[in-house]
Amino acid sequence: MWSTIRKSGLLAAAFLAITAGSARAEVVMDVKVPFPFIVHGQTLPAGMYRIERDGTDVVLIRGEKGNKVGMFVMTMPAAGHDPAGEKPSLTFTHYETQYRLADIWESGSEGREILAK
């Protein structure tokens, strides 16, 4: 009886380890933003950023090369097409003297719109 319970426990642990390992974030792009910009009310400095997505509506924006800023952002599918063509890109809206991150485009037709906070 105990050996059956142990085997079941080991199988369950192995299954969890395999499924947890396969749920890795995908790097959408590495991008240099030459100006400070706002995401959900937080101003992020100009610099290098890595954009990652794990297949859900959540995107991670993480500073690179000494820029230790990072945040998770809720998104939804964006309508339209990437203004940069087929290359991954970020789009911003300009309000007075500030830029706000509006969309993250992975390809010409696959983009994510940043949800307002």
Buried (B, 14 or more C-beta within 10 A) or exposed (E): EEEEEEEEEEEEEEEEEEEEEEEEBEEBBEBEBEEEBBBBEEEBEEBBBBBBBEEEEBBBBBBBEEBEBBEEBBBEEBEEBBEEEEEBBBBBEEEEEEBBBBBBBBBBEBBBBBEEE
